[in-house]
Amino acid sequence: MLIAISFVIIAQIATPAPSPSARTCPTTEVEWTHSFRPGTQKSQSFHTVGTVSAAALVTVNPDGSVKSVTLKKSSHYSDVDAFTISQARNAIYKPKTVNCEPVQGTYLFKITLAVID
């Protein structure tokens, strides 16, 4: 029994420690940080009759700038689709990282709007 314990301790001492200069970073995906939010007049009362949604795929450069925006799910309303693309293009993004370095990535920008009466 004592020999086994001594062996484990010796094995632990003999295992090289990781270099303090070695960086281990998880891969992170593109993150949306913020965008323009249109205001509503709080003094008015609205009756919501439903919702409409759309989605755009945003390609984000390593510096966080937008490379391209493609409509992936149409709302079937051209104004809503154009609004979705505009909001996706003007949003601020944190880029994807791999091994601690920013790289190009994609983000699925989704929007749902209330339809009011």
Secondary structure, 3 states (H helix, E strand, C coil): CHHHHHHHHHHHHHCCCCCCCCCCCCCECCEEEECCCCCCCCCCCCCEEEEEEEEEEEEECCCCCEEEEEEEECCCCHHHHHHHHHHHHHCEEECEEECCEEECEEEEEEEEEEEEC
